Amino acid sequence: MNVAPGFGILAVLYVVVMAALIGLAIYVLILVIAFLRLRIAELKRTAPPRGGPGRQ
């Protein structure tokens, strides 16, 4: 009985699942970065001006 093809199929499935998980992780990371950039820009717009008259 040869079990090598079984390991080959499992290896292919493992690679496919890992590729899908890595792709999903990269997608989530891109979404988080985009959301944080938008949130930081919104916070900067709504923040009161720094300093008083004569200050920069």
CHARMM internal coordinates of N, CA and C (Angstrom, degrees):
IC EDIT
DIST 1 N 1 CA 1.4575
DIST 1 CA 1 C 1.5306
ANGL 1 N 1 CA 1 C 109.45
DIST 1 C 2 N 1.2929
ANGL 1 CA 1 C 2 N 115.22
DIHE 1 N 1 CA 1 C 2 N 124.23
DIST 2 N 2 CA 1.4592
ANGL 1 C 2 N 2 CA 120.21
DIHE 1 CA 1 C 2 N 2 CA -178.42
DIST 2 CA 2 C 1.5286
ANGL 2 N 2 CA 2 C 109.25
DIHE 1 C 2 N 2 CA 2 C -101.30
DIST 2 C 3 N 1.3379
ANGL 2 CA 2 C 3 N 117.20
DIHE 2 N 2 CA 2 C 3 N 122.89
DIST 3 N 3 CA 1.4770
ANGL 2 C 3 N 3 CA 120.93
DIHE 2 CA 2 C 3 N 3 CA -177.67
DIST 3 CA 3 C 1.5214
ANGL 3 N 3 CA 3 C 111.72
DIHE 2 C 3 N 3 CA 3 C -102.94
DIST 3 C 4 N 1.3176
ANGL 3 CA 3 C 4 N 118.00
DIHE 3 N 3 CA 3 C 4 N 1.32
DIST 4 N 4 CA 1.4639
ANGL 3 C 4 N 4 CA 120.71
DIHE 3 CA 3 C 4 N 4 CA -177.79
DIST 4 CA 4 C 1.5380
ANGL 4 N 4 CA 4 C 112.64
DIHE 3 C 4 N 4 CA 4 C -60.13
DIST 4 C 5 N 1.3551
ANGL 4 CA 4 C 5 N 120.29
DIHE 4 N 4 CA 4 C 5 N -42.68
DIST 5 N 5 CA 1.4693
ANGL 4 C 5 N 5 CA 118.24
DIHE 4 CA 4 C 5 N 5 CA 178.99
DIST 5 CA 5 C 1.5275
ANGL 5 N 5 CA 5 C 112.56
DIHE 4 C 5 N 5 CA 5 C -62.67
DIST 5 C 6 N 1.3220
ANGL 5 CA 5 C 6 N 117.16
DIHE 5 N 5 CA 5 C 6 N -32.75
DIST 6 N 6 CA 1.4673
ANGL 5 C 6 N 6 CA 119.42
DIHE 5 CA 5 C 6 N 6 CA 177.60
DIST 6 CA 6 C 1.5201
ANGL 6 N 6 CA 6 C 111.47
DIHE 5 C 6 N 6 CA 6 C -62.69
DIST 6 C 7 N 1.3299
ANGL 6 CA 6 C 7 N 115.37
DIHE 6 N 6 CA 6 C 7 N -43.01
DIST 7 N 7 CA 1.4585
ANGL 6 C 7 N 7 CA 118.83
DIHE 6 CA 6 C 7 N 7 CA 177.85
DIST 7 CA 7 C 1.5229
ANGL 7 N 7 CA 7 C 110.58
DIHE 6 C 7 N 7 CA 7 C -66.36
DIST 7 C 8 N 1.3226
ANGL 7 CA 7 C 8 N 116.42
DIHE 7 N 7 CA 7 C 8 N -33.70
DIST 8 N 8 CA 1.4668
ANGL 7 C 8 N 8 CA 119.58
DIHE 7 CA 7 C 8 N 8 CA 178.51
DIST 8 CA 8 C 1.5190
ANGL 8 N 8 CA 8 C 111.28
DIHE 7 C 8 N 8 CA 8 C -64.91
DIST 8 C 9 N 1.3279
ANGL 8 CA 8 C 9 N 116.96
DIHE 8 N 8 CA 8 C 9 N -42.11
DIST 9 N 9 CA 1.4664
ANGL 8 C 9 N 9 CA 120.82
DIHE 8 CA 8 C 9 N 9 CA 179.11
DIST 9 CA 9 C 1.5170
ANGL 9 N 9 CA 9 C 110.03
DIHE 8 C 9 N 9 CA 9 C -66.10
DIST 9 C 10 N 1.3444
ANGL 9 CA 9 C 10 N 116.11
DIHE 9 N 9 CA 9 C 10 N -42.32
DIST 10 N 10 CA 1.4672
ANGL 9 C 10 N 10 CA 119.12
DIHE 9 CA 9 C 10 N 10 CA 178.20
DIST 10 CA 10 C 1.5294
ANGL 10 N 10 CA 10 C 110.97
DIHE 9 C 10 N 10 CA 10 C -63.67
DIST 10 C 11 N 1.3132
ANGL 10 CA 10 C 11 N 116.66
DIHE 10 N 10 CA 10 C 11 N -38.15
DIST 11 N 11 CA 1.4600
ANGL 10 C 11 N 11 CA 120.13
DIHE 10 CA 10 C 11 N 11 CA 178.80
DIST 11 CA 11 C 1.5254
ANGL 11 N 11 CA 11 C 110.98
DIHE 10 C 11 N 11 CA 11 C -64.16
DIST 11 C 12 N 1.3212
ANGL 11 CA 11 C 12 N 116.36
DIHE 11 N 11 CA 11 C 12 N -42.17
DIST 12 N 12 CA 1.4700
ANGL 11 C 12 N 12 CA 120.48
DIHE 11 CA 11 C 12 N 12 CA 178.83
DIST 12 CA 12 C 1.5255
ANGL 12 N 12 CA 12 C 109.66
DIHE 11 C 12 N 12 CA 12 C -64.43
DIST 12 C 13 N 1.3182
ANGL 12 CA 12 C 13 N 117.38
DIHE 12 N 12 CA 12 C 13 N -44.64
DIST 13 N 13 CA 1.4707
ANGL 12 C 13 N 13 CA 120.09
DIHE 12 CA 12 C 13 N 13 CA 178.21
DIST 13 CA 13 C 1.5186
ANGL 13 N 13 CA 13 C 111.14
DIHE 12 C 13 N 13 CA 13 C -61.87
DIST 13 C 14 N 1.3311
ANGL 13 CA 13 C 14 N 116.64
DIHE 13 N 13 CA 13 C 14 N -40.93
DIST 14 N 14 CA 1.4631
ANGL 13 C 14 N 14 CA 120.91
DIHE 13 CA 13 C 14 N 14 CA 178.55
DIST 14 CA 14 C 1.5288
ANGL 14 N 14 CA 14 C 110.70
DIHE 13 C 14 N 14 CA 14 C -61.28
DIST 14 C 15 N 1.3142
ANGL 14 CA 14 C 15 N 116.76
DIHE 14 N 14 CA 14 C 15 N -44.66
DIST 15 N 15 CA 1.4666
ANGL 14 C 15 N 15 CA 120.56
DIHE 14 CA 14 C 15 N 15 CA 179.83
DIST 15 CA 15 C 1.5292
ANGL 15 N 15 CA 15 C 110.58
DIHE 14 C 15 N 15 CA 15 C -63.70
DIST 15 C 16 N 1.3220
ANGL 15 CA 15 C 16 N 117.21
DIHE 15 N 15 CA 15 C 16 N -41.88
DIST 16 N 16 CA 1.4631
ANGL 15 C 16 N 16 CA 120.67
DIHE 15 CA 15 C 16 N 16 CA -179.96
DIST 16 CA 16 C 1.5215
ANGL 16 N 16 CA 16 C 110.64
DIHE 15 C 16 N 16 CA 16 C -64.32
DIST 16 C 17 N 1.3198
ANGL 16 CA 16 C 17 N 116.81
DIHE 16 N 16 CA 16 C 17 N -44.85
DIST 17 N 17 CA 1.4771
ANGL 16 C 17 N 17 CA 120.02
DIHE 16 CA 16 C 17 N 17 CA -179.52
DIST 17 CA 17 C 1.5205
ANGL 17 N 17 CA 17 C 110.50
DIHE 16 C 17 N 17 CA 17 C -65.51
DIST 17 C 18 N 1.3247
ANGL 17 CA 17 C 18 N 117.35
DIHE 17 N 17 CA 17 C 18 N -43.64
DIST 18 N 18 CA 1.4693
ANGL 17 C 18 N 18 CA 120.20
DIHE 17 CA 17 C 18 N 18 CA 179.77
DIST 18 CA 18 C 1.5396
ANGL 18 N 18 CA 18 C 110.79
DIHE 17 C 18 N 18 CA 18 C -64.33
DIST 18 C 19 N 1.3154
ANGL 18 CA 18 C 19 N 117.63
DIHE 18 N 18 CA 18 C 19 N -39.32
DIST 19 N 19 CA 1.4647
ANGL 18 C 19 N 19 CA 120.49
DIHE 18 CA 18 C 19 N 19 CA 178.06
DIST 19 CA 19 C 1.5262
ANGL 19 N 19 CA 19 C 110.31
DIHE 18 C 19 N 19 CA 19 C -63.57
DIST 19 C 20 N 1.3249
ANGL 19 CA 19 C 20 N 117.03
DIHE 19 N 19 CA 19 C 20 N -40.57
DIST 20 N 20 CA 1.4612
ANGL 19 C 20 N 20 CA 120.40
DIHE 19 CA 19 C 20 N 20 CA 178.68
DIST 20 CA 20 C 1.5298
ANGL 20 N 20 CA 20 C 110.44
DIHE 19 C 20 N 20 CA 20 C -65.44
DIST 20 C 21 N 1.3231
ANGL 20 CA 20 C 21 N 117.29
DIHE 20 N 20 CA 20 C 21 N -42.42
DIST 21 N 21 CA 1.4693
ANGL 20 C 21 N 21 CA 120.41
DIHE 20 CA 20 C 21 N 21 CA 179.34
DIST 21 CA 21 C 1.5314
ANGL 21 N 21 CA 21 C 111.73
DIHE 20 C 21 N 21 CA 21 C -65.74
DIST 21 C 22 N 1.3130
ANGL 21 CA 21 C 22 N 116.50
DIHE 21 N 21 CA 21 C 22 N -40.65
DIST 22 N 22 CA 1.4674
ANGL 21 C 22 N 22 CA 119.61
DIHE 21 CA 21 C 22 N 22 CA 178.33
DIST 22 CA 22 C 1.5260
ANGL 22 N 22 CA 22 C 110.19
DIHE 21 C 22 N 22 CA 22 C -65.83
DIST 22 C 23 N 1.3177
ANGL 22 CA 22 C 23 N 116.91
DIHE 22 N 22 CA 22 C 23 N -41.99
DIST 23 N 23 CA 1.4703
ANGL 22 C 23 N 23 CA 119.89
DIHE 22 CA 22 C 23 N 23 CA 176.89
DIST 23 CA 23 C 1.5172
ANGL 23 N 23 CA 23 C 111.59
DIHE 22 C 23 N 23 CA 23 C -61.35
DIST 23 C 24 N 1.3194
ANGL 23 CA 23 C 24 N 116.82
DIHE 23 N 23 CA 23 C 24 N -42.24
DIST 24 N 24 CA 1.4608
ANGL 23 C 24 N 24 CA 120.72
DIHE 23 CA 23 C 24 N 24 CA 178.41
DIST 24 CA 24 C 1.5254
ANGL 24 N 24 CA 24 C 111.33
DIHE 23 C 24 N 24 CA 24 C -64.85
DIST 24 C 25 N 1.3216
ANGL 24 CA 24 C 25 N 116.86
DIHE 24 N 24 CA 24 C 25 N -40.37
DIST 25 N 25 CA 1.4665
ANGL 24 C 25 N 25 CA 120.43
DIHE 24 CA 24 C 25 N 25 CA 179.07
DIST 25 CA 25 C 1.5311
ANGL 25 N 25 CA 25 C 110.88
DIHE 24 C 25 N 25 CA 25 C -64.43
DIST 25 C 26 N 1.3193
ANGL 25 CA 25 C 26 N 117.54
DIHE 25 N 25 CA 25 C 26 N -40.86
DIST 26 N 26 CA 1.4671
ANGL 25 C 26 N 26 CA 120.74
DIHE 25 CA 25 C 26 N 26 CA 178.14
DIST 26 CA 26 C 1.5265
ANGL 26 N 26 CA 26 C 110.24
DIHE 25 C 26 N 26 CA 26 C -65.63
DIST 26 C 27 N 1.3255
ANGL 26 CA 26 C 27 N 116.91
DIHE 26 N 26 CA 26 C 27 N -40.48
DIST 27 N 27 CA 1.4648
ANGL 26 C 27 N 27 CA 121.05
DIHE 26 CA 26 C 27 N 27 CA 178.45
DIST 27 CA 27 C 1.5339
ANGL 27 N 27 CA 27 C 110.87
DIHE 26 C 27 N 27 CA 27 C -61.91
DIST 27 C 28 N 1.3174
ANGL 27 CA 27 C 28 N 116.66
DIHE 27 N 27 CA 27 C 28 N -44.57
DIST 28 N 28 CA 1.4675
ANGL 27 C 28 N 28 CA 120.69
DIHE 27 CA 27 C 28 N 28 CA 178.74
DIST 28 CA 28 C 1.5281
ANGL 28 N 28 CA 28 C 110.17
DIHE 27 C 28 N 28 CA 28 C -64.17
DIST 28 C 29 N 1.3164
ANGL 28 CA 28 C 29 N 117.62
DIHE 28 N 28 CA 28 C 29 N -41.30
DIST 29 N 29 CA 1.4614
ANGL 28 C 29 N 29 CA 121.24
DIHE 28 CA 28 C 29 N 29 CA 179.07
DIST 29 CA 29 C 1.5252
ANGL 29 N 29 CA 29 C 111.22
DIHE 28 C 29 N 29 CA 29 C -61.13
DIST 29 C 30 N 1.3269
ANGL 29 CA 29 C 30 N 117.05
DIHE 29 N 29 CA 29 C 30 N -42.33
DIST 30 N 30 CA 1.4676
ANGL 29 C 30 N 30 CA 120.80
DIHE 29 CA 29 C 30 N 30 CA 178.26
DIST 30 CA 30 C 1.5300
ANGL 30 N 30 CA 30 C 110.42
DIHE 29 C 30 N 30 CA 30 C -64.21
DIST 30 C 31 N 1.3422
ANGL 30 CA 30 C 31 N 117.20
DIHE 30 N 30 CA 30 C 31 N -41.52
DIST 31 N 31 CA 1.4639
ANGL 30 C 31 N 31 CA 120.11
DIHE 30 CA 30 C 31 N 31 CA 178.33
DIST 31 CA 31 C 1.5215
ANGL 31 N 31 CA 31 C 111.33
DIHE 30 C 31 N 31 CA 31 C -63.52
DIST 31 C 32 N 1.3198
ANGL 31 CA 31 C 32 N 117.39
DIHE 31 N 31 CA 31 C 32 N -41.77
DIST 32 N 32 CA 1.4703
ANGL 31 C 32 N 32 CA 121.22
DIHE 31 CA 31 C 32 N 32 CA 179.96
DIST 32 CA 32 C 1.5232
ANGL 32 N 32 CA 32 C 110.23
DIHE 31 C 32 N 32 CA 32 C -63.87
DIST 32 C 33 N 1.3276
ANGL 32 CA 32 C 33 N 117.47
DIHE 32 N 32 CA 32 C 33 N -43.89
DIST 33 N 33 CA 1.4674
ANGL 32 C 33 N 33 CA 120.48
DIHE 32 CA 32 C 33 N 33 CA 179.70
DIST 33 CA 33 C 1.5261
ANGL 33 N 33 CA 33 C 110.33
DIHE 32 C 33 N 33 CA 33 C -63.17
DIST 33 C 34 N 1.3272
ANGL 33 CA 33 C 34 N 117.78
DIHE 33 N 33 CA 33 C 34 N -43.65
DIST 34 N 34 CA 1.4656
ANGL 33 C 34 N 34 CA 120.62
DIHE 33 CA 33 C 34 N 34 CA 179.21
DIST 34 CA 34 C 1.5227
ANGL 34 N 34 CA 34 C 110.54
DIHE 33 C 34 N 34 CA 34 C -63.34
DIST 34 C 35 N 1.3352
ANGL 34 CA 34 C 35 N 117.41
DIHE 34 N 34 CA 34 C 35 N -43.33
DIST 35 N 35 CA 1.4563
ANGL 34 C 35 N 35 CA 120.33
DIHE 34 CA 34 C 35 N 35 CA 179.76
DIST 35 CA 35 C 1.5227
ANGL 35 N 35 CA 35 C 111.14
DIHE 34 C 35 N 35 CA 35 C -63.09
DIST 35 C 36 N 1.3236
ANGL 35 CA 35 C 36 N 117.28
DIHE 35 N 35 CA 35 C 36 N -43.16
DIST 36 N 36 CA 1.4618
ANGL 35 C 36 N 36 CA 120.10
DIHE 35 CA 35 C 36 N 36 CA -179.25
DIST 36 CA 36 C 1.5215
ANGL 36 N 36 CA 36 C 111.38
DIHE 35 C 36 N 36 CA 36 C -66.04
DIST 36 C 37 N 1.3227
ANGL 36 CA 36 C 37 N 117.29
DIHE 36 N 36 CA 36 C 37 N -38.30
DIST 37 N 37 CA 1.4693
ANGL 36 C 37 N 37 CA 118.83
DIHE 36 CA 36 C 37 N 37 CA 177.81
DIST 37 CA 37 C 1.5245
ANGL 37 N 37 CA 37 C 111.11
DIHE 36 C 37 N 37 CA 37 C -63.00
DIST 37 C 38 N 1.3343
ANGL 37 CA 37 C 38 N 116.73
DIHE 37 N 37 CA 37 C 38 N -42.25
DIST 38 N 38 CA 1.4654
ANGL 37 C 38 N 38 CA 120.24
DIHE 37 CA 37 C 38 N 38 CA 178.20
DIST 38 CA 38 C 1.5239
ANGL 38 N 38 CA 38 C 110.85
DIHE 37 C 38 N 38 CA 38 C -65.44
DIST 38 C 39 N 1.3320
ANGL 38 CA 38 C 39 N 116.25
DIHE 38 N 38 CA 38 C 39 N -40.70
DIST 39 N 39 CA 1.4713
ANGL 38 C 39 N 39 CA 120.41
DIHE 38 CA 38 C 39 N 39 CA -178.73
DIST 39 CA 39 C 1.5304
ANGL 39 N 39 CA 39 C 110.98
DIHE 38 C 39 N 39 CA 39 C -66.37
DIST 39 C 40 N 1.3223
ANGL 39 CA 39 C 40 N 117.08
DIHE 39 N 39 CA 39 C 40 N -40.94
DIST 40 N 40 CA 1.4649
ANGL 39 C 40 N 40 CA 120.49
DIHE 39 CA 39 C 40 N 40 CA 179.09
DIST 40 CA 40 C 1.5258
ANGL 40 N 40 CA 40 C 109.74
DIHE 39 C 40 N 40 CA 40 C -64.97
DIST 40 C 41 N 1.3238
ANGL 40 CA 40 C 41 N 117.34
DIHE 40 N 40 CA 40 C 41 N -42.31
DIST 41 N 41 CA 1.4640
ANGL 40 C 41 N 41 CA 120.28
DIHE 40 CA 40 C 41 N 41 CA 178.43
DIST 41 CA 41 C 1.5282
ANGL 41 N 41 CA 41 C 110.35
DIHE 40 C 41 N 41 CA 41 C -62.26
DIST 41 C 42 N 1.3286
ANGL 41 CA 41 C 42 N 117.03
DIHE 41 N 41 CA 41 C 42 N -40.64
DIST 42 N 42 CA 1.4620
ANGL 41 C 42 N 42 CA 120.42
DIHE 41 CA 41 C 42 N 42 CA 178.89
DIST 42 CA 42 C 1.5271
ANGL 42 N 42 CA 42 C 110.97
DIHE 41 C 42 N 42 CA 42 C -65.18
DIST 42 C 43 N 1.3107
ANGL 42 CA 42 C 43 N 117.67
DIHE 42 N 42 CA 42 C 43 N -41.40
DIST 43 N 43 CA 1.4681
ANGL 42 C 43 N 43 CA 120.88
DIHE 42 CA 42 C 43 N 43 CA 178.92
DIST 43 CA 43 C 1.5195
ANGL 43 N 43 CA 43 C 111.10
DIHE 42 C 43 N 43 CA 43 C -65.41
DIST 43 C 44 N 1.3345
ANGL 43 CA 43 C 44 N 117.56
DIHE 43 N 43 CA 43 C 44 N -37.05
DIST 44 N 44 CA 1.4636
ANGL 43 C 44 N 44 CA 120.51
DIHE 43 CA 43 C 44 N 44 CA 178.32
DIST 44 CA 44 C 1.5255
ANGL 44 N 44 CA 44 C 110.74
DIHE 43 C 44 N 44 CA 44 C -66.57
DIST 44 C 45 N 1.3419
ANGL 44 CA 44 C 45 N 117.47
DIHE 44 N 44 CA 44 C 45 N -37.74
DIST 45 N 45 CA 1.4634
ANGL 44 C 45 N 45 CA 120.21
DIHE 44 CA 44 C 45 N 45 CA 179.47
DIST 45 CA 45 C 1.5216
ANGL 45 N 45 CA 45 C 111.84
DIHE 44 C 45 N 45 CA 45 C -66.62
DIST 45 C 46 N 1.3349
ANGL 45 CA 45 C 46 N 117.48
DIHE 45 N 45 CA 45 C 46 N -37.66
DIST 46 N 46 CA 1.4628
ANGL 45 C 46 N 46 CA 120.67
DIHE 45 CA 45 C 46 N 46 CA -174.48
DIST 46 CA 46 C 1.5223
ANGL 46 N 46 CA 46 C 112.90
DIHE 45 C 46 N 46 CA 46 C -90.18
DIST 46 C 47 N 1.3412
ANGL 46 CA 46 C 47 N 117.85
DIHE 46 N 46 CA 46 C 47 N -7.40
DIST 47 N 47 CA 1.4569
ANGL 46 C 47 N 47 CA 120.37
DIHE 46 CA 46 C 47 N 47 CA -179.53
DIST 47 CA 47 C 1.5202
ANGL 47 N 47 CA 47 C 109.87
DIHE 46 C 47 N 47 CA 47 C -71.28
DIST 47 C 48 N 1.3414
ANGL 47 CA 47 C 48 N 116.67
DIHE 47 N 47 CA 47 C 48 N 143.33
DIST 48 N 48 CA 1.4823
ANGL 47 C 48 N 48 CA 118.55
DIHE 47 CA 47 C 48 N 48 CA 175.73
DIST 48 CA 48 C 1.5135
ANGL 48 N 48 CA 48 C 110.16
DIHE 47 C 48 N 48 CA 48 C -67.08
DIST 48 C 49 N 1.3257
ANGL 48 CA 48 C 49 N 116.65
DIHE 48 N 48 CA 48 C 49 N 153.41
DIST 49 N 49 CA 1.4681
ANGL 48 C 49 N 49 CA 119.20
DIHE 48 CA 48 C 49 N 49 CA -179.92
DIST 49 CA 49 C 1.5376
ANGL 49 N 49 CA 49 C 110.74
DIHE 48 C 49 N 49 CA 49 C -62.29
DIST 49 C 50 N 1.3157
ANGL 49 CA 49 C 50 N 116.29
DIHE 49 N 49 CA 49 C 50 N 144.21
DIST 50 N 50 CA 1.4590
ANGL 49 C 50 N 50 CA 120.46
DIHE 49 CA 49 C 50 N 50 CA -178.79
DIST 50 CA 50 C 1.5244
ANGL 50 N 50 CA 50 C 109.47
DIHE 49 C 50 N 50 CA 50 C -85.09
DIST 50 C 51 N 1.3169
ANGL 50 CA 50 C 51 N 115.19
DIHE 50 N 50 CA 50 C 51 N 138.68
DIST 51 N 51 CA 1.4486
ANGL 50 C 51 N 51 CA 119.95
DIHE 50 CA 50 C 51 N 51 CA 175.67
DIST 51 CA 51 C 1.5213
ANGL 51 N 51 CA 51 C 112.11
DIHE 50 C 51 N 51 CA 51 C 79.56
DIST 51 C 52 N 1.3078
ANGL 51 CA 51 C 52 N 115.05
DIHE 51 N 51 CA 51 C 52 N 167.16
DIST 52 N 52 CA 1.4605
ANGL 51 C 52 N 52 CA 120.77
DIHE 51 CA 51 C 52 N 52 CA 179.54
DIST 52 CA 52 C 1.5129
ANGL 52 N 52 CA 52 C 110.71
DIHE 51 C 52 N 52 CA 52 C -104.67
DIST 52 C 53 N 1.3341
ANGL 52 CA 52 C 53 N 116.30
DIHE 52 N 52 CA 52 C 53 N -162.72
DIST 53 N 53 CA 1.4712
ANGL 52 C 53 N 53 CA 119.51
DIHE 52 CA 52 C 53 N 53 CA 177.71
DIST 53 CA 53 C 1.5203
ANGL 53 N 53 CA 53 C 111.02
DIHE 52 C 53 N 53 CA 53 C -61.78
DIST 53 C 54 N 1.3120
ANGL 53 CA 53 C 54 N 115.86
DIHE 53 N 53 CA 53 C 54 N 137.66
DIST 54 N 54 CA 1.4528
ANGL 53 C 54 N 54 CA 120.08
DIHE 53 CA 53 C 54 N 54 CA 178.82
DIST 54 CA 54 C 1.5169
ANGL 54 N 54 CA 54 C 112.83
DIHE 53 C 54 N 54 CA 54 C 88.48
DIST 54 C 55 N 1.3090
ANGL 54 CA 54 C 55 N 119.08
DIHE 54 N 54 CA 54 C 55 N -13.63
DIST 55 N 55 CA 1.4665
ANGL 54 C 55 N 55 CA 121.53
DIHE 54 CA 54 C 55 N 55 CA 178.62
DIST 55 CA 55 C 1.5185
ANGL 55 N 55 CA 55 C 109.63
DIHE 54 C 55 N 55 CA 55 C -97.87
DIST 55 C 56 N 1.3111
ANGL 55 CA 55 C 56 N 114.20
DIHE 55 N 55 CA 55 C 56 N 159.59
DIST 56 N 56 CA 1.4662
ANGL 55 C 56 N 56 CA 117.85
DIHE 55 CA 55 C 56 N 56 CA 177.88
DIST 56 CA 56 C 1.4936
ANGL 56 N 56 CA 56 C 110.72
DIHE 55 C 56 N 56 CA 56 C -119.31
END
COOR INIT
IC SEED 1 N 1 CA 1 C
IC BUILD
